[in-house]
Amino acid sequence: LRRKQRSVSRKKKGSKSRKDAVINLRKTHEKIKNQRNDFAHKLSTKLVKEFDLIAIEDLNIKGLAKGILAKQIHDVAWNSFFQKLEYKAENAGRKLVKVNPNGTSQTCICGARVEKTLAQRWHHCRTCGLSLHRDIVSAKVILKRAVGQTVLARDLCRWALSC
């Protein structure tokens, strides 16, 4: 993509070679878009087939896309992936739970708060003694919150039916 963009910028405006380079650039953009879309469809299908409960953080993607990582956020197309995951889970009868992302990387599975900087990749809890990679602990915290939300929702439904 970078080479194709460079090629367009080097051509003289209005020339036939520039028009050809622009067409090549469009094709490259289309190919990248198709690859990203294909990957999102395949991954979302795999997740829906393998798991009955899928827990994701309810991220403010628009807010993240305005920050310093805007290019990377747009490149991975999270919003598109989450939409595909959501409708495929619904069609397959699976449960997709969006969890509040506040503190998921700063909380231990036991519930204790463990402050870490982004540079610290390992989680050490002084309360329960757990020592794991911070991403694994965050994923377990997200799953724990999702299970808690589904149990709470199920209990509320039972309560509403019994009244």
Secondary structure as UniProt FT lines:
FT   HELIX           2..10
FT   TURN            13..14
FT   HELIX           16..50
FT   STRAND          53..57
FT   HELIX           61..64
FT   TURN            65..66
FT   TURN            68..69
FT   HELIX           70..76
FT   HELIX           78..92
FT   STRAND          95..99
FT   TURN            102..106
FT   TURN            109..110
FT   TURN            118..119
FT   STRAND          122..124
FT   TURN            126..128
FT   STRAND          131..133
FT   HELIX           134..162
//
